[in-house]
Amino acid sequence: DVMYEKTPYPLPLSLTIGDEVLIEGTGAYTTTYSAVAFNGFEPLRSYVI
């Protein structure tokens, strides 16, 4: 997946494997990220208010 295809998003040079990255909004992908093993990621916790 490409987060920013036309506008590069610079990440800190100090970022290393295992660092936490907060993605505040993903639009339509939000529920897809919560699916089981999407792109190898474990399912995310969902909070409904």
N, CA, C and O atoms as CSV, one atom per row, in Angstrom:
chain,resi,resn,atom,element,x,y,z
A,1,ASP,N,N,0.833,-1.178,0.000
A,1,ASP,CA,C,0.000,0.000,0.000
A,1,ASP,C,C,0.880,1.246,0.000
A,1,ASP,O,O,1.972,1.251,0.570
A,2,VAL,N,N,0.400,2.276,-0.633
A,2,VAL,CA,C,1.132,3.535,-0.703
A,2,VAL,C,C,0.353,4.578,0.076
A,2,VAL,O,O,-0.773,4.921,-0.287
A,3,MET,N,N,0.957,5.088,1.156
A,3,MET,CA,C,0.256,6.087,1.963
A,3,MET,C,C,0.224,7.441,1.267
A,3,MET,O,O,-0.803,8.119,1.270
A,4,TYR,N,N,1.328,7.828,0.679
A,4,TYR,CA,C,1.408,9.127,0.019
A,4,TYR,C,C,2.107,8.938,-1.318
A,4,TYR,O,O,3.331,9.035,-1.408
A,5,GLU,N,N,1.325,8.669,-2.349
A,5,GLU,CA,C,1.897,8.373,-3.664
A,5,GLU,C,C,2.480,9.610,-4.331
A,5,GLU,O,O,3.554,9.544,-4.928
A,6,LYS,N,N,1.784,10.734,-4.236
A,6,LYS,CA,C,2.220,11.938,-4.938
A,6,LYS,C,C,2.901,12.948,-4.030
A,6,LYS,O,O,3.654,13.797,-4.507
A,7,THR,N,N,2.652,12.869,-2.743
A,7,THR,CA,C,3.274,13.773,-1.791
A,7,THR,C,C,4.056,12.947,-0.786
A,7,THR,O,O,3.453,12.280,0.055
A,8,PRO,N,N,5.383,12.970,-0.848
A,8,PRO,CA,C,6.159,12.159,0.084
A,8,PRO,C,C,5.940,12.595,1.529
A,8,PRO,O,O,5.781,13.781,1.816
A,9,TYR,N,N,5.935,11.636,2.413
A,9,TYR,CA,C,5.787,11.914,3.839
A,9,TYR,C,C,7.076,11.501,4.530
A,9,TYR,O,O,7.336,10.307,4.679
A,10,PRO,N,N,7.895,12.469,4.956
A,10,PRO,CA,C,9.183,12.140,5.559
A,10,PRO,C,C,9.018,11.530,6.950
A,10,PRO,O,O,8.260,12.035,7.778
A,11,LEU,N,N,9.730,10.455,7.186
A,11,LEU,CA,C,9.757,9.835,8.503
A,11,LEU,C,C,11.069,10.208,9.186
A,11,LEU,O,O,12.057,10.494,8.509
A,12,PRO,N,N,11.090,10.208,10.519
A,12,PRO,CA,C,12.328,10.555,11.225
A,12,PRO,C,C,13.448,9.570,10.885
A,12,PRO,O,O,13.202,8.370,10.760
A,13,LEU,N,N,14.666,10.068,10.737
A,13,LEU,CA,C,15.806,9.196,10.468
A,13,LEU,C,C,16.069,8.254,11.634
A,13,LEU,O,O,16.675,7.197,11.458
A,14,SER,N,N,15.617,8.634,12.826
A,14,SER,CA,C,15.840,7.813,14.012
A,14,SER,C,C,14.840,6.662,14.135
A,14,SER,O,O,14.954,5.849,15.052
A,15,LEU,N,N,13.864,6.578,13.228
A,15,LEU,CA,C,12.852,5.521,13.272
A,15,LEU,C,C,13.507,4.162,13.046
A,15,LEU,O,O,14.261,3.983,12.090
A,16,THR,N,N,13.218,3.209,13.925
A,16,THR,CA,C,13.794,1.869,13.810
A,16,THR,C,C,12.705,0.815,13.909
A,16,THR,O,O,11.575,1.109,14.298
A,17,ILE,N,N,13.053,-0.410,13.555
A,17,ILE,CA,C,12.112,-1.526,13.637
A,17,ILE,C,C,11.617,-1.655,15.070
A,17,ILE,O,O,12.410,-1.631,16.012
A,18,GLY,N,N,10.321,-1.791,15.231
A,18,GLY,CA,C,9.723,-1.929,16.553
A,18,GLY,C,C,9.196,-0.624,17.122
A,18,GLY,O,O,8.466,-0.636,18.113
A,19,ASP,N,N,9.557,0.518,16.504
A,19,ASP,CA,C,9.040,1.804,16.969
A,19,ASP,C,C,7.545,1.889,16.691
A,19,ASP,O,O,7.059,1.352,15.695
A,20,GLU,N,N,6.828,2.557,17.563
A,20,GLU,CA,C,5.392,2.754,17.388
A,20,GLU,C,C,5.151,3.921,16.439
A,20,GLU,O,O,5.756,4.984,16.580
A,21,VAL,N,N,4.263,3.713,15.474
A,21,VAL,CA,C,3.889,4.765,14.529
A,21,VAL,C,C,2.386,4.973,14.648
A,21,VAL,O,O,1.613,4.032,14.468
A,22,LEU,N,N,1.971,6.186,14.947
A,22,LEU,CA,C,0.558,6.505,15.095
A,22,LEU,C,C,0.011,7.001,13.763
A,22,LEU,O,O,0.482,8.003,13.226
A,23,ILE,N,N,-0.981,6.297,13.235
A,23,ILE,CA,C,-1.667,6.721,12.021
A,23,ILE,C,C,-3.070,7.124,12.453
A,23,ILE,O,O,-3.907,6.268,12.741
A,24,GLU,N,N,-3.326,8.428,12.497
A,24,GLU,CA,C,-4.572,8.922,13.072
A,24,GLU,C,C,-5.793,8.727,12.194
A,24,GLU,O,O,-6.900,8.608,12.718
A,25,GLY,N,N,-5.635,8.691,10.895
A,25,GLY,CA,C,-6.791,8.526,10.021
A,25,GLY,C,C,-6.418,7.749,8.771
A,25,GLY,O,O,-5.398,8.029,8.142
A,26,THR,N,N,-7.238,6.777,8.412
A,26,THR,CA,C,-6.954,5.985,7.214
A,26,THR,C,C,-8.156,5.888,6.298
A,26,THR,O,O,-8.138,5.129,5.329
A,27,GLY,N,N,-9.197,6.643,6.587
A,27,GLY,CA,C,-10.380,6.642,5.730
A,27,GLY,C,C,-11.016,5.268,5.622
A,27,GLY,O,O,-11.272,4.613,6.633
A,28,ALA,N,N,-11.267,4.836,4.402
A,28,ALA,CA,C,-11.958,3.570,4.162
A,28,ALA,C,C,-11.146,2.365,4.612
A,28,ALA,O,O,-11.711,1.287,4.801
A,29,TYR,N,N,-9.843,2.516,4.788
A,29,TYR,CA,C,-9.012,1.385,5.190
A,29,TYR,C,C,-9.128,1.047,6.675
A,29,TYR,O,O,-8.625,0.007,7.100
A,30,THR,N,N,-9.767,1.883,7.465
A,30,THR,CA,C,-9.813,1.662,8.906
A,30,THR,C,C,-10.313,0.274,9.267
A,30,THR,O,O,-9.671,-0.419,10.056
A,31,THR,N,N,-11.434,-0.147,8.716
A,31,THR,CA,C,-11.946,-1.479,9.055
A,31,THR,C,C,-11.108,-2.574,8.423
A,31,THR,O,O,-11.043,-3.679,8.962
A,32,THR,N,N,-10.468,-2.302,7.302
A,32,THR,CA,C,-9.604,-3.304,6.683
A,32,THR,C,C,-8.400,-3.571,7.562
A,32,THR,O,O,-7.980,-4.721,7.695
A,33,TYR,N,N,-7.831,-2.532,8.170
A,33,TYR,CA,C,-6.697,-2.718,9.073
A,33,TYR,C,C,-7.085,-3.545,10.286
A,33,TYR,O,O,-6.234,-4.188,10.901
A,34,SER,N,N,-8.367,-3.531,10.634
A,34,SER,CA,C,-8.834,-4.288,11.795
A,34,SER,C,C,-9.115,-5.749,11.463
A,34,SER,O,O,-9.401,-6.540,12.362
A,35,ALA,N,N,-9.039,-6.118,10.193
A,35,ALA,CA,C,-9.303,-7.497,9.788
A,35,ALA,C,C,-8.156,-8.405,10.232
A,35,ALA,O,O,-7.049,-7.940,10.503
A,36,VAL,N,N,-8.431,-9.670,10.301
A,36,VAL,CA,C,-7.427,-10.640,10.748
A,36,VAL,C,C,-6.318,-10.771,9.705
A,36,VAL,O,O,-6.584,-11.055,8.537
A,37,ALA,N,N,-5.091,-10.564,10.129
A,37,ALA,CA,C,-3.879,-10.779,9.334
A,37,ALA,C,C,-3.853,-10.008,8.013
A,37,ALA,O,O,-3.302,-10.507,7.032
A,38,PHE,N,N,-4.427,-8.820,7.961
A,38,PHE,CA,C,-4.344,-7.991,6.752
A,38,PHE,C,C,-2.901,-7.547,6.561
A,38,PHE,O,O,-2.330,-6.907,7.444
A,39,ASN,N,N,-2.312,-7.871,5.438
A,39,ASN,CA,C,-0.907,-7.557,5.133
A,39,ASN,C,C,0.049,-8.046,6.218
A,39,ASN,O,O,1.113,-7.464,6.428
A,40,GLY,N,N,-0.338,-9.122,6.906
A,40,GLY,CA,C,0.534,-9.700,7.917
A,40,GLY,C,C,0.435,-9.062,9.290
A,40,GLY,O,O,1.127,-9.483,10.216
A,41,PHE,N,N,-0.422,-8.045,9.438
A,41,PHE,CA,C,-0.584,-7.394,10.738
A,41,PHE,C,C,-1.611,-8.140,11.577
A,41,PHE,O,O,-2.597,-8.659,11.054
A,42,GLU,N,N,-1.373,-8.188,12.867
A,42,GLU,CA,C,-2.357,-8.751,13.789
A,42,GLU,C,C,-3.583,-7.835,13.811
A,42,GLU,O,O,-3.470,-6.644,13.523
A,43,PRO,N,N,-4.762,-8.389,14.156
A,43,PRO,CA,C,-5.961,-7.543,14.217
A,43,PRO,C,C,-5.812,-6.429,15.258
A,43,PRO,O,O,-5.219,-6.623,16.319
A,44,LEU,N,N,-6.361,-5.272,14.931
A,44,LEU,CA,C,-6.326,-4.138,15.851
A,44,LEU,C,C,-7.530,-4.169,16.775
A,44,LEU,O,O,-8.579,-4.711,16.426
A,45,ARG,N,N,-7.375,-3.589,17.948
A,45,ARG,CA,C,-8.514,-3.448,18.853
A,45,ARG,C,C,-9.443,-2.381,18.304
A,45,ARG,O,O,-8.985,-1.348,17.813
A,46,SER,N,N,-10.728,-2.620,18.382
A,46,SER,CA,C,-11.715,-1.630,17.939
A,46,SER,C,C,-12.461,-1.106,19.147
A,46,SER,O,O,-12.878,-1.877,20.011
A,47,TYR,N,N,-12.628,0.204,19.210
A,47,TYR,CA,C,-13.382,0.840,20.278
A,47,TYR,C,C,-14.545,1.582,19.644
A,47,TYR,O,O,-14.341,2.446,18.791
A,48,VAL,N,N,-15.752,1.256,20.052
A,48,VAL,CA,C,-16.942,1.902,19.511
A,48,VAL,C,C,-17.597,2.691,20.629
A,48,VAL,O,O,-17.883,2.147,21.696
A,49,ILE,N,N,-17.834,3.963,20.387
A,49,ILE,CA,C,-18.445,4.819,21.413
A,49,ILE,C,C,-19.843,5.176,20.977
A,49,ILE,O,O,-20.547,5.892,21.689
